[in-house]
C-alpha cells in the first residue's frame, strides 16, 4: 500500500547536487584531507568503507573544495562504472573531506526527507536497476547530474521514514558485528596456521623439527602432460587466486581458445599453477568431480602419495611458501604485474615435511577453524538476505510501521 506516500524528483528535495573535479589527482598527498572515491561506497548497504582512503591537499580557499566538502547527512552516489552504489555520511567529519569526479554528492533541504531513509531507499535493488537503465538510455560514460536531479523517489510521512531508517540501521549494525566476528576468526586462523605450519619453514633451517624432513617441491610433485581427449569448452578450468574451478563459474563468457586440442587434462586431486601469477596465489588443487582441461600456459602437477593432499593445500597458502613463490618469480614486465615462475624455480622450493600422521592432524585442525569461519560467513549471507527482503517490504510500502 502506498497511501500517503509522496512522489517527487530528487532535485526538488535537495539543496546541492555536485561531483568532484577531474583534476584533483595532482593534489594527492600522504597527509592531506580524505578523498572519498567510488571504492569507498559499499556494494551492500549504505555504510562508507573508510579503510582505504586517499588524501588530497587542495590550495587554500579552493572554491572547488568548499563545494564538494561532505557533511553529516550527505548522500553519495557512484555515477561511473558500478552505478548507483550509495554511501551515507552518518558522522561529522573531524576534518574537511571531499568527493572525486566519480561520486555525486547529494545534500537534502532541511526537513524535506530523512537522509538516512532516502539513502536506504536509493540503495535498494529497484533503484540500483533504475540507475543502470538510465545509464543504458544514453549516458554511456556514466550518470550525469541532470539525470540524478530527475531521479524519481517515493517516501512515506517523515516519522515513518525515521522509523524505517532506525529498523534498517539495527540490521546493519548486526551485520557489521558478524563481519567483525568473521575478521577476528580469520585473524585467529592465520595465527594458528602460522603456528602449526611454522616448522615447515626451511628458510634458515633453525626451527626445531627433529622428525620433519627437508624436502623440495621437485621431490613431491610430478608434472602431468596429458593432452585434451575429446573435452571441450564446457570443461575448461580457470586458475584464479586460490580458486581452481570451471571457467563457467568464474566468467560470464568463455575466454578459452577456439581450439582446445593442446590443453592439458586435469583430474580431481591434481594441482595446477599459472607460472605468470603463482606469486600472488594462482595455484592450488582442483576438486572438480569430472576431468577438466586447462590452458597450455598453466602447469598441472600431481602430488606423490607420501604427502597428504589437504596438508599441501594448507602449505601452499602459508606465508613462507607465498614468500618463496614471490621471490623465485622473475618480473615479466615494467609494471611488475606478471612474474614468471620457471619450472626449476618451482621445483627448488624447500620446505620441511612432517610424518603423514602429523600432516593429517595439522590439516584436520585447520579444517575445523575453516568450518567455523564458513559458518559465520553463512550467517552473514542469511542475515543480509533477510535484510534485503525486509527492505523490499518497508521501502515499497508493502509493510507499514507504526510511528
PyMOL commands that set and color helices and strands:
alter all, ss='L'
color gray80, all
select helices_A, chain A and resi 10-13+24-27+38-40+63-67+115-123+125-136+145-149+158-200+217-220+233-235+247-250+278-280+309-316+319-327+343-347+356-394
alter helices_A, ss='H'
color red, helices_A
select strands_A, chain A and resi 6-9+14-19+28-36+54-56+75-78+86-88+98-99+103-108+152-155+213-216+221-224+237-240+243-246+264-266+271-274+283-285+292-294+298-303+330-331+339-340+350-353
alter strands_A, ss='S'
color yellow, strands_A
deselect
rebuild
show_as cartoon
